[in-house]
Amino acid sequence: MLDTIEILEAIGRDASLRHASKAKLADVLSNAHASEALASAVKYGDASHLAREFGTAANFVPQAIQTFFAPG
């Protein structure tokens, strides 16, 4: 069984997979015994499924305003 990073790398290298339909990718992932998270990400078009697998949390960027004060 390939791990998720290796499968994503293989998809990125192969133009026929990079632009494949969801159904084609689902078949490829099934044959590669991909993780449930990767299969769900492709099926639903939602990368948040991969975040669970990789153990990452959502990054929330605080809103910050830069203000430039010109000397008066």
C-alpha positions as CSV (number, residue, x, y, z in Angstrom):
1,M,0.0,0.0,0.0
2,L,1.3,3.4,-1.0
3,D,1.0,6.2,1.4
4,T,-1.1,9.3,0.7
5,I,1.9,11.5,-0.1
6,E,3.3,9.0,-2.6
7,I,-0.1,8.7,-4.3
8,L,-0.6,12.4,-4.5
9,E,2.9,12.7,-6.0
10,A,2.2,10.1,-8.6
11,I,-1.1,11.9,-9.6
12,G,0.8,15.2,-9.9
13,R,3.5,13.6,-12.2
14,D,1.0,11.9,-14.5
15,A,-0.9,14.4,-16.7
16,S,-3.6,11.8,-17.5
17,L,-4.3,11.5,-13.8
18,R,-3.9,15.2,-12.9
19,H,-6.8,16.0,-15.3
20,A,-8.8,12.8,-14.8
21,S,-12.4,12.7,-13.8
22,K,-13.5,11.8,-10.2
23,A,-14.6,8.4,-11.4
24,K,-11.2,7.6,-13.0
25,L,-9.3,8.8,-9.9
26,A,-11.6,6.8,-7.7
27,D,-10.7,3.7,-9.7
28,V,-7.0,4.5,-9.5
29,L,-7.2,5.1,-5.8
30,S,-9.1,1.9,-5.2
31,N,-6.5,-0.1,-7.1
32,A,-3.7,1.6,-5.1
33,H,-5.5,0.8,-1.8
34,A,-5.5,4.5,-0.9
35,S,-6.6,5.7,2.5
36,E,-10.2,6.5,3.2
37,A,-9.3,10.1,3.7
38,L,-7.8,10.5,0.2
39,A,-10.7,8.6,-1.4
40,S,-13.2,10.9,0.4
41,A,-11.2,14.0,-0.6
42,V,-11.5,13.0,-4.3
43,K,-15.1,11.8,-4.0
44,Y,-16.4,15.0,-2.4
45,G,-13.8,17.5,-3.8
46,D,-13.0,18.5,-0.3
47,A,-9.4,18.5,1.0
48,S,-10.4,18.8,4.6
49,H,-10.6,15.0,4.6
50,L,-6.9,15.0,4.2
51,A,-6.4,17.4,7.0
52,R,-7.8,14.7,9.4
53,E,-5.3,12.2,8.0
54,F,-2.3,14.5,8.3
55,G,-3.3,15.8,11.7
56,T,-3.3,19.4,10.7
57,A,-5.6,22.1,12.1
58,A,-7.1,24.8,10.0
59,N,-5.0,28.0,9.9
60,F,-6.9,31.1,10.6
61,V,-5.0,34.2,9.7
62,P,-5.9,37.1,11.9
63,Q,-7.1,40.2,10.2
64,A,-4.4,42.9,10.5
65,I,-4.4,46.3,9.1
66,Q,-1.2,48.1,8.4
67,T,-1.4,51.8,8.7
68,F,1.1,54.2,7.4
69,F,1.3,57.6,9.1
70,A,3.0,60.2,7.1
71,P,4.8,62.9,9.1
72,G,2.7,66.0,9.0
